[in-house]
Amino acid sequence: MRKLATVALSYSAAVFLAHYLLPRGVLFPAAGGLLLLFGLSFLLRARSRMRRRVALVSLSACAALFWCALYQSIFLDPAENLVGQTRTVAVRVVEFPKQGDGYSTVTARLTEKGLPGVTFTLYAYEGSYLPDVTPGDELEVSLRFASATVVANENTDSFTARGIFLRAYLQGSAEVTGRWTLAWTYFPQFLARTVNGAVLKAFPPDVAPLQKAMLTGAAAELNADQGLRSAISAAGVSHIVAIAGLQVSFLIGFVNTLVGGKQRRTALFGIPLILVYIAMTGGGPGAIRAGFMQVTLLIAPLLRRENDAATSLSASLMVLLLLNPNAAGSIGLQLSFAAVAGILVLTGRVADALHGKVKPKKKSAVILWRFTVSSFAATVGAVAFTAPLMALHFGSVSLIAPLTNLLVLSVVSLCFIAGYAVVIVQLIFAPLGAILGWILAWPLRYVIFAVKAMASVPNAALYTENNFIPIWLALTYGIFILCYLGKGERGFRPVLPVCLSVITLCTVLFFTELRLNSRAGTLTAVDVGQGEGVVLVSGRSTVVIDCGGNSMAPGNVASCLLAQGRHRVDLLILTHLHKDHAGGVAALMAQVRVDAICMPADDPDTDGVLPGILDMAARSGTVIYFLSGDSDLDSPTVHIAAYKPPLNLSANENGVVLDIRVGSFEAMVMGDAGSDTEDELLAEGKLGDIDLLVVGHHGSKYSTSEEFLAATRPKAVFISVGYNTYGHPTPETLSRLADAGAEIFRTDLGGNLEADIH
């Protein structure tokens, strides 16, 4: 078994090396070099075990690099050759369609003769028509193909990591031409749809999205509840809705109980159930890993072989990377394997150390203590190995995860198993299913309450937006590693590194607060992609101006606030109601408290964001002010003059322009204002020299005129911009800014842009 682990780990390490570090052009030569090393290993004058290990490692790594290069040639290159073409082709639907904001998507497979039979994502926007298709339907469609490796002008592996090698945009209508003869193989997708439908019927609306995500991983409705979703992340329990080891262990535990603990019966019924469950939940890397390990665990005793968890883990990783080497880029895969590795390495040690500290006498107390210790130790093990990945990929680390897991995991287990029981009853006799769903809703409400309560604890999560946090994280790992290496004869004692980590964290938080208080304030243009989000902090005053609207925007604005210890916003000002400026309001308010919102009174709301804002404000007790004219918006340390030009033209020109003053510092935030608004401000004599300009309309050629720049003479300018098809910022605007002598900073090039206010 250990030989298999050596092969699997060597293979997997080489795949990750190829994915992240090695250029594609060197893969074949590198594989050749490893093959040569394999041959030379037999000439080594070393023990036979060492020679065998070198041979296994070099041959496995050679195979990995060779397969990575060959895989791209077989699958990715033929797909990339279609990019930019518009063709009428035959395809087969492999999943149910999903609805987006103004569009729908469906995963399909090319079946046209002469074309690569790859899986792709089909997008149907307004102007095209996608009928109500199901997995197995065969279509004839006109598609415009786009790359799956370059999205929004940036390289990405999010598609290829899932085995998707193309994106395609539907042109016109799709015609259903028939049904695949083996369409019955898609029965797990139909089963998942049936389960999801039963959940929505049986459970009350406030808990159905969570129950649905826990059972099948279908999280569209849960993700729409930004407050709960962000709380789940901050509390460190994202795994309860990410189909992986937790759910598979629940299933097998339930089967084992039903069959009376008999190993053969558990394997007989459990293995097919695992396979169906993996297919039903979409076959994600975490689910496949968990299923592979559980199947190995069930089979090993039947074959009279000792199960080795480390070998099973490494072998399952190798299998996933054999099926798709690009899966190395899957964040879910990385987190899933890191969590299990942490549990294998640390959980036993942590549990053993804690068990010896307390020795309850009563049987009930012993059971409770063992459960508490095992839950805590498992969480610590998982968090220890996943925290660096969470910080790297998501910019946050949950500190409260062990306590949250302790509070909710047993209830989650009940809700998972009982949830499927309710689904079965709902399908047989709906009235009884609804009654049972109402009963089970109360444990689910407890989970939601506990998660939100834990997430609201100060510093429940740390954010790498605070530059001190990555340093603290690296220092903490360094402390533990050094203490472990220097453990001596007495063994590793965690008290010292834990105390040092807590002390350094308190120091980091203290200096963060000290740093904030040592400055008059900061003005940050947050990188929200193609949109705008500005955070102004001065003393204890916190003002947010716009908060973007794409998927990344609300999280980035909230992270900027939370990294500075700001859990409350005094005033959120919306320059206007276009989605790229105001679409993220509800999501932002789900993560931080907003006392008041200010917006223009006569904005036409062409993007339809106002109802959601009003609803969220009503539920949060947030006061809303509508500006119909010029107003002063002051706090103890910040003076903001809001100019509302009486133009009654487009929403851009109807927006609010803000003149911000903190001490001697002055900045202007223009929103999407163009030349008409600028001319109005010039005519009214409201412009003077400023320190910083947040450029209007993302650098449109119709904004930031020479006359406006001559009147304001900004020392520096921030351009809030992301990938777009409008050409923002335009060469004309950049040229005018350069001629004005302003130092130019862009969020698409520099990320978050922060100006110190002295």
C-alpha positions, -999 to +999 in steps of 0.1 A: +000+000+000+028+024+008+043+018-027+009+030-041+011+060-019+046+069-032+034+065-068+003+085-062+019+114-044+048+116-070+023+116-098+000+142-082+029+165-072+042+165-108+007+174-121+005+203-097+040+214-108+030+212-144-002+231-138+012+260-118+049+263-126+061+245-158+054+261-192+037+236-215+066+236-239+089+220-213+066+192-203+078+166-228+115+174-223+110+173-185+093+139-189+122+127-209+146+139-182+127+120-156+126+089-177+164+091-180+166+095-142+144+063-139+170+044-160+199+058-140+183+048-107+192+012-114+229+022-114+227+038-080+250+022-054+224+024-027+201+001-008+175-016-029+147+003-011+163+036-020+167+026-056+132+014-058+119+046-043+138+068-068+126+046-096+090+049-085+091+086-080+109+094-113+086+071-134+054+084-118+064+120-123+075+112-159+041+097-166+023+127-150+042+153-171+037+132-203+000+128-197-004+165-189+011+175-222-008+148-241-041+156-225-039+193-236-031+181-272-060+157-272-087+178-256-078+215-252-061+222-285-089+210-308-114+229-287-093+261-288-092+258-326-130+265-326-127+298-307-140+327-326-160+306-351-198+306-355-211+272-366-243+252-367-235+220-348-251+190-331-248+188-293-262+167-265-274+182-232-258+167-201-273+187-173-305+207-166-303+244-176-296+270-149-311+305-148-289+335-144-296+373-143-310+378-179-296+346-193-296+308-189-268+283-192-266+246-199-237+221-200-236+202-232-213+180-253-203+184-289-215+155-310-210+170-345-189+147-366-154+160-373-154+182-342-138+173-308-163+156-285-157+180-256-180+193-229-188+230-230-210+256-214-238+271-236-250+306-228-284+318-240-289+356-235-318+378-244-324+376-282-317+338-283-340+311-272-332+279-253-362+255-250-369+236-218-344+208-224-333+179-202-302+158-200-300+134-230-318+158-254-300+162-287-300+197-303-290+215-334-278+249-326-259+278-341-231+287-317-204+313-314-175+297-296-153+314-270-123+302-250-127+285-217-092+295-206-095+332-211-125+350-196-129+388-193-094+391-208-079+371-179-065+336-178-086+312-158-087+275-151-121+275-134-137+258-165-110+234-175-107+222-139-143+210-143-136+193-176-152+221-197-131+231-226-152+257-245-178+284-239-205+290-266-231+316-271-264+306-287-273+324-319-311+324-325-330+293-314-321+258-304-339+230-322-344+197-304-337+169-329-341+138-308-330+120-277-298+100-271-303+063-269-284+061-236-302+090-220-313+067-192-277+070-179-286+106-168-311+093-142-290+107-113-296+142-126-334+135-127-332+120-092-315+152-080-342+174-096-369+153-079-352+156-045-348+193-049-384+198-059-396+177-030-374+198-006-390+231-019-425+216-014-419+200+020-399+226+039-407+262+048-392+288+025-368+302+051-350+268+055-356+251+022-325+266+004-302+254+032-317+219+033-315+217-005-279+227-005-271+202+022-288+173+004-277+177-032-253+207-033-278+227-053-270+261-038-285+287-062-312+297-037-288+297-008-263+318-027-291+343-033-293+348+005-260+367+008-264+372+045-265+335+053-239+326+027-214+351+040-222+340+076-215+303+066-181+313+052-172+336+082-182+309+107-160+283+089-188+258+080-189+260+042-184+222+042-219+216+053-232+227+019-202+215-001-208+179-011-178+159+001-167+137+030-191+149+055-222+139+036-208+106+024-199+097+059-234+105+070-248+082+043-226+053+051-231+057+089-269+056+083-266+025+061-243+008+086-269+014+113-297+000+092-279-032+085-269-037+121-232-029+117-225-058+093-195-050+071-205-070+041-241-057+040-228-021+045-205-026+015-232-043-006-257-015-001-233+014+006-211+013-024-239+016-051-255+043-029-222+063-029-219+060-067-254+072-073-250+100-047-218+112-064-235+113-098-267+129-084-247+158-068-227+166-099-195+146-094-174+173-079-138+166-068-147+166-031-175+141-037-154+118-058-125+120-033-148+111-005-165+084-024-133+068-035-119+068+001-152+054+015-154+027-011-118+017-003-126+016+034-156-006+027-138-030+003-105-034+023-119-057+050-138-078+025-105-084+006-087-090+039-065-060+033-057-034+059-071+000+049-046+028+048-062+062+049-031+080+036-028+057+007-065+059-001-063+097+000-033+099-023-047+073-047-080+091-050-062+123-058-042+105-085-073+090-100-089+125-103-058+139-119-056+110-143-092+117-154-085+154-158-050+169-150-066+204-151-085+195-119-053+205-101-067+241-105-099+233-087-101+251-054-127+226-042-103+198-049-074+215-031-096+223+000-111+189+001-078+170+001-061+195+024-089+191+049-087+153+049-049+154+051-051+177+081-076+153+098-053+123+091-022+141+104-034+161+133-068+150+146-056+119+164-028+138+181-051+167+192-077+143+204-052+122+224-038+153+240-073+166+250-086+132+262-059+130+289-067+165+303-102+157+315-115+123+328-153+125+334-167+098+358-203+096+346-210+076+314-231+104+299-203+129+306-177+106+291-198+103+259-203+141+257-166+147+263-155+123+236-180+138+211-168+173+220-131+163+217-135+144+184-155+172+168-130+199+180-100+179+170-113+171+135-121+208+129-086+219+141-070+193+118-090+204+088-086+242+095-048+239+101-043+225+065-070+246+047-064+280+063-035+289+039-056+280+009-086+299+022-064+330+027-048+326-007-080+320-027-107+338-007-087+363+014-101+352+047-096+327+075-122+318+101-110+317+137-143+306+151-147+275+129-139+249+157-166+263+180-192+266+152-186+231+141-190+219+177-223+236+179-239+225+146-223+193+132-245+169+152-276+188+142-264+189+106-261+151+106-297+148+119-310+173+092-291+154+065-305+120+072-339+132+083-340+154+053-339+125+029-366+107+050-388+138+046-382+138+008-393+102+005-424+108+026-432+139+005-430+119-027-453+092-013-478+114+007-473+151+004-494+163+034-474+141+058-442+153+041-451+189+047-458+182+084-424+165+089-407+193+069-422+218+093-409+198+123-374+194+108-373+231+100-367+239+137-333+222+138-324+239+105-334+272+120-311+264+150-282+258+125-289+291+108-291+310+141-259+294+154-240+301+122-251+338+121-244+342+158-209+328+155-202+349+123-212+381+142-186+376+169-159+403+165-129+390+145-147+357+139-128+358+105-096+375+096-092+391+062-059+393+042-069+427+030-052+437+062-016+433+053-007+423+089-029+391+087-008+372+061+023+380+082+006+368+113-006+336+096+030+328+083+044+336+117+019+313+134+028+283+112+064+291+117+060+290+155+042+257+154+067+241+131+097+253+151+081+241+184+074+207+168+110+204+155+124+213+189+100+192+209+128+171+225+122+140+247+091+154+264+072+155+231+053+183+215+035+207+239+010+229+222+006+254+250+036+276+241+028+280+203-009+285+210-001+313+235+025+329+212+000+328+183-027+344+204-003+371+217+009+379+181-027+380+169-037+405+196-006+425+187-017+425+151-052+437+159-038+463+183-014+477+156-042+476+130-063+498+152-033+520+161-025+524+124-060+535+116-061+560+145-027+574+136-040+587+103-066+612+096-082+586+074-080+566+041-100+567+009-099+534-010-112+527-045-120+490-041-114+467-071-150+457-079-143+449-116-162+470-141-180+492-115-173+515-086-169+511-049-152+536-026-146+532+011-138+563+032-126+558+068-118+587+091-117+583+129-147+563+137-166+575+107-171+550+079-187+560+046-191+538+015-198+553-019-213+528-043-205+491-040-204+476-074-227+450-087-209+420-102-203+387-083-170+399-067-180+434-058-199+430-025-174+406-011-145+429-019-161+460-004-170+441+027-135+426+030-120+461+027-142+472+056-138+442+078-100+441+073-100+476+090-122+464+118-153+482+104-184+462+110-207+492+106-212+518+079-225+552+090-236+562+055-238+544+021-241+569-007-252+557-041-243+581-069-270+565-091-289+533-095-270+516-123-262+480-114-224+484-116-227+510-088-257+499-067-263+462-076-243+450-046-261+469-019-282+440-005-251+418-005-230+444+013-257+450+039-258+412+045-222+414+058-220+447+076-245+470+094-255+501+073-271+529+093-283+550+064-284+551+026-285+582+005-294+582-032-308+605-059-345+611-057-355+610-093-333+582-106-352+562-132-338+528-119-335+513-154-316+483-139-343+475-114-321+475-083-342+498-061-369+473-049-342+450-035-325+479-017-357+491-002-366+456+010-332+450+025-333+484+042-367+478+057-356+444+071-324+459+085-339+491+099-317+512+077-328+548+071-330+560+034-325+596+023-334+607-012-315+637-026-335+661-048-309+689-046-275+698-032-270+686+004-243+685+030-236+651+045-214+656+075-199+635+103-176+645+131-145+642+109-158+641+074-176+668+053-193+657+021-210+681-002-234+662-025-241+680-058-273+670-076-274+687-110-310+694-121-305+680-156-333+653-159-313+635-186-298+601-184-293+583-151-255+590-154-261+628-156-288+626-129-264+611-105-248+626-074-213+641-075-195+641-041-169+666-029-152+651+002-131+670+027-112+656+057-091+683+072-070+699+044-076+668+021-101+671-007-114+646-031-141+643-057-161+612-066-178+616-099-199+584-103-208+581-139-211+619-145-201+631-179-194+664-196-229+678-190-226+675-153-191+688-154-202+719-173-230+725-148-205+724-119-182+747-138-210+772-145-220+772-108-185+778-097-184+747-074-150+735-085-115+742-071-082+725-066-084+690-052-060+663-041-077+633-055-102+626-083-121+594-087-126+597-124-162+598-138-177+569-158-147+546-155-127+568-179-152+573-206-142+597-234-174+617-226-162+626-190-132+643-174-129+672-199-099+695-202-119+724-187-129+702-157-093+691-151-081+727-155-105+738-128-098+709-103-061+703-110-060+669-092-027+656-079-037+620-084-066+602-100-082+568-093-100+550-122-124+523-110-125+499-140-125+463-149-128+442-181-153+458-204-163+461-241-167+499-239-130+506-242-128+522-207-106+539-198-103+555-233-070+567-248-085+602-250-093+604-213-059+589-203-042+615-225-061+644-209-052+632-175-016+628-184-015+663-199-030+677-167-001+663-147-021+639-126-007+606-113-029+579-127-039+547-108-063+520-121-081+492-102-078+468-131-040+471-130-033+478-093-063+462-074-075+482-044-062+518-045-057+534-011-050+571-005-037+582+030-054+613+044-030+633+065 
